[in-house]
Amino acid sequence: MKAVCWHSANDVRVETVPDPKILNPRDAIVKITSTAICGSDLHLYNGYIPTMEKGDILGHEFMGEVVELGSSVKNVQIGDRVVVPFTISCGNCFFCNRDLWSLCDNSNPNGPLIEKLMGHSPSGLFGYSHLFGGYAGGQAEYARVPFADVGLFKIPDGLKDEQVLFLTDIFPTGYMAAENCHIKPGDIVAIWGCGPVGQFAIRSAHLFGAERVIAIDRVPERLQMAKEQGKAEILNYEEVDVGEALKEMTGGRGPDAVIDAVGLEAHGTDFMGLYDQVKQAVRLETDRPTALRNAIVACGKGGHVSIAGAYGGFLDKIPMGAAMNKGLTFKMGQTHVQRYLRPLLEHIQNGDIDPSFVITHTLPLEQAPHGYEIFKHKKDNCIKVVLKP
């Protein structure tokens, strides 16, 4: 089969690799009909996530048709259309039983490796380095899905791939980010980052009843989408002092909640932004937390800080004094996708949201390297790339 394989930083190739096989009675093989490039994939592409190996198959947002089933998988049938959560979960452990699917105890075979860094292992992830299990990803023609009796979610007839593909990751990620804000009627939510996750966080904040959503970015087409599709007020951080602007827009109180939808490769226009880039370049800092710093300082007293952007290691110069003395509440984590599949599918079916609004480019799988380049460099007004095997 054809698959998108990582070779080194800024080098991905579409290659012919062996077809996946059933290895366990709880496995399934899915013929992929749609897959996507996620902002988190750029962290791999840019070389910031360790333990990647040449030939690793990328991709964790994918869906398709079931073509082979292990003997223990009874929840779906061959021929069913399914979406595949990016977090791999066993369904039986302490955390899965508490609806904390991304913290599964049993799905990361390389758990001892990541425990040295994080203390405990989160779940395995598709196509996201050997720290998270070394699983082959879904930017391919076929994929093996372990724990398929838990991980496969059947899609009803009448819905296009583009409407449901993002149930695999970015729609529930944005939704959980908004949920973590504990939004109350009248609340003002500020969101750093208007990439795909940020766009879904904007829409989700409205679904939770936010009175106003303020979106912060520097890319004109992303800000335009946030304004037109998300009905957000927008701030370009290259043109205004965001902290002062948020005070003015909120009567001096600050937002009731803030969301960091950027993560470890945030950009900044001040000295601290340059500081992060230099330290990360020489590996004295693993992540660039510019957006997180700004969000913490801007958040109103007693507010909530929700972190949806991916972080991989250690951060520098975090204003914990501001967080502690303002009484802020933090909530974060990889998304518990299975928790949100049914309610978000209902929102799609009811017409509350059509997730396809975020797609700007649809390319054949063979053009994946081009897709990575335009997504990384924000060329051709690229916001979200869908690949078709």
C-alpha positions, 0 to 999 in steps of 0.5 A: 500500500501507499503511505506517508512516511517520516524520514527526518525533519521536513522530509516526508515521503509517500512510499510503498509499504507492507499492508497491515495485518490482524495481529490480535483478535481485537484488531480491525483493518480499515480501508482509508477513505479520508485522512488529514494533516493535523497541526500536531503532525507539524511538530513531528514534521519540524523535528520537535517530538523525539523517538521518531524513526525513518519509515514511521507512518504518519497521521492520526485523523482518519476514517474509512471502511472496515475490510477485515475484523479480528474474531473478538470485534463484534460492534461493527461489521465488514463494510461499515463506515467508521471514524477512528479516535486518535487516542488508542484505548482499551476500554477496560482499565481504571481510566477508560472506565472513568471516561478518561480515554486518553489516559488508558493504562494498556494501549502504550507498549512503550509506557516505561519509556515515556514514564521516565519523562512524564511519571506515568504513561498516557494512552497510545496514539496513532502515528505519533512517535515511539513514545506513544506506542510506535503505532502506524498512522492513518495517512495511508491506504489502510490502517490496523486499528487495535482495540477496534471493539472500543475504537471504531465508531460507526457513521450513519448513512447520509453524512459525507466524510468531510462532515465527520472526519474531524470527529477523530480529533480536532472537533472533540479537541476544540469542544473539550477545550471549551468544556474545560472553561466551565462557561457560564451565561455572559462569559467572555472567552479569549482563544489564542490560535485560529488554526483548525483546533482554535476554529472548533474551540471558537464554535464550541464556546458558542455552543456552550453559551459564551456571550462573546468569543475573542480570537487571537492570531496573526494569519489574516485568513485564519482571523477571517475564518474566525470572524465569518464562520465563528462569529468571533471578535478578532485581534491580530497580535502583530498589530495590537498589544493583546493584553491591553486590548483584552482589558479594554474589550472587557471593561478592565476585568479580563476574559472569564476563560482563556484557551491556548490552542497553539501549543509548543511552537507558538510565535511571539513578537517580543523579546520572549518570543525570540528567547524561546526560539533561541533556547529551543534551537539549541535544545535548552528548552523543548517548547515555546510557550508564548501563547500560554504565558500571554493567556495566563497574564491576560486571564481575569481573576478567578478564571479558567485556563484551558490548554488544548495545544500540544506540549511535549516537554519542559517550558520556561518562564511560566508566570505561575505567580500570576496564576496563583495570585489571580486564583486561576484554574488550569485544565488540559490534556489529550482529548478523551475522544470517545466521550464526545463522539455521540454528542458531537455527531448529534450536533452535526446531524441537527445542523448545529455545525458542519465541520467541513467549514475548516477544509481549505485543501483536498489533495490526493495522498501522493501530494502529502509532502506538498500538503505539509509544506503549504500547511507549515508555511501557511501558503495558498491560504491553507488552514486544513488539508484533507488527503484522499488515498 
